[in-house]
C-alpha cells in the first residue's frame, strides 16, 4: 500500500474528513469508526510506517510519542483512573486492518483480564 492509498495518510493530508481530536507535529488522534468500547481512539503517526515490524533505529522517539499521546487522550476522555488498554496490532493475524502503525486506546468499561 502506498501513502496515496492509505486511509490514515489521506486523513492526515486532509483528503478525507474525520474529526481530529488531537494533532501535533508527529501524530493525530481520531475515534475508531467501529468502536469496541465506549472510548476507542486511534493514535496515528503523521508519517507512514506499515506496522511495528517496520520500526527501526531512529524511530523510537515516534513510537514513544504514541504512548505519551495515548496517556494524554485517556486523561482527556476521563478514563485514566478507571483504567484503559493500549493495543498495537501487527500484521493480518493480529487483526490489523490498515497497514499504517497506530495505537488503539480502549476504555470506558471493564475490559477484564487478557488471555
GUDREN-261091 format. One record per residue (C-alpha): x negated, y, z negated; residue in one letter; residue number from 1. Coordinates in steps of 0.1 Angstrom, whole numbers, always signed. Example, Ala and Ser with C-alpha at 12.3 -4.5 7.8 and 13.67 -1.06 7.14 Angstrom:
residues 2
     c1     c2     c3  fipa  lumgu
   -123    -45    -78     A      1
   -137    -11    -71     S      2
This chain:
residues 115
     c1     c2     c3  fipa  lumgu
     +0     +0     +0     X      1
    -13    +34     +9     X      2
     -8    +66    -11     X      3
    +15    +78    +17     X      4
    +38    +49    +10     X      5
    +35    +48    -28     X      6
    +67    +59    -46     X      7
    +47    +73    -76     X      8
    +24    +92    -52     X      9
    +54   +107    -34     X     10
    +69   +119    -67     X     11
    +35   +134    -77     X     12
    +34   +153    -45     X     13
    +70   +165    -48     X     14
    +82   +145    -18     X     15
   +107   +125    -39     X     16
   +129   +141    -65     X     17
   +125   +129   -101     X     18
   +129   +146   -135     X     19
    +94   +150   -147     X     20
    +94   +152   -185     X     21
    +57   +160   -188     X     22
    +29   +168   -164     X     23
     -7   +179   -168     X     24
    -38   +178   -145     X     25
    -41   +140   -148     X     26
     -7   +124   -154     X     27
    +31   +128   -152     X     28
    +60   +112   -171     X     29
    +94   +101   -158     X     30
   +123    +80   -171     X     31
   +125    +45   -157     X     32
   +154    +42   -132     X     33
   +161     +7   -146     X     34
   +156    +12   -183     X     35
   +152    -19   -205     X     36
   +156     +1   -238     X     37
   +173    +34   -248     X     38
   +138    +51   -243     X     39
   +120    +38   -213     X     40
    +94    +62   -199     X     41
    +67    +57   -173     X     42
    +34    +74   -178     X     43
    +17    +76   -144     X     44
    -17    +90   -133     X     45
    -16   +115   -105     X     46
    -45    +97    -88     X     47
    -35    +64    -71     X     48
    -50    +33    -85     X     49
    -32     +0    -76     X     50
    -35    -16   -111     X     51
    -56    -23   -141     X     52
    -76    -48   -121     X     53
    -90    -19   -101     X     54
   -101     +2   -131     X     55
   -139     +6   -131     X     56
   -166    +26   -147     X     57
   -158    +63   -148     X     58
   -120    +57   -152     X     59
   -120    +50   -189     X     60
   -110    +87   -196     X     61
    -80    +84   -174     X     62
    -68    +51   -189     X     63
    -73    +65   -224     X     64
    -54    +97   -215     X     65
    -24    +75   -205     X     66
    -22    +63   -241     X     67
    -26    +97   -256     X     68
     +3   +110   -235     X     69
    +23    +79   -244     X     70
    +20    +88   -281     X     71
    +29   +124   -274     X     72
    +60   +113   -255     X     73
    +70    +89   -283     X     74
    +68   +118   -307     X     75
    +90   +140   -283     X     76
   +115   +112   -280     X     77
   +117   +107   -318     X     78
   +106    +71   -318     X     79
    +71    +74   -334     X     80
    +81    +63   -369     X     81
   +107    +37   -359     X     82
    +83    +21   -335     X     83
    +78    +16   -298     X     84
    +60     -7   -274     X     85
    +35     +3   -247     X     86
    +32    -21   -218     X     87
     +9    -22   -188     X     88
    +18    -48   -162     X     89
    -10    -61   -139     X     90
     +0    -80   -107     X     91
    +31    -97    -94     X     92
    +32   -124   -121     X     93
    +35    -98   -148     X     94
    +64    -81   -131     X     95
    +45    -52   -118     X     96
    +68    -38    -91     X     97
    +49     -7    -79     X     98
    +12    -10    -71     X     99
     +2    +21    -90     X    100
    -11    +18   -125     X    101
    +13    +30   -151     X    102
    +24    +25   -187     X    103
    +59    +17   -199     X    104
    +69    +34   -232     X    105
    +98    +13   -246     X    106
   +117    +21   -278     X    107
   +149    +33   -293     X    108
   +159     -1   -306     X    109
   +144    -31   -323     X    110
   +122    -50   -298     X    111
   +113    -79   -320     X    112
    +80    -97   -320     X    113
    +62   -105   -288     X    114
    +58   -142   -279     X    115
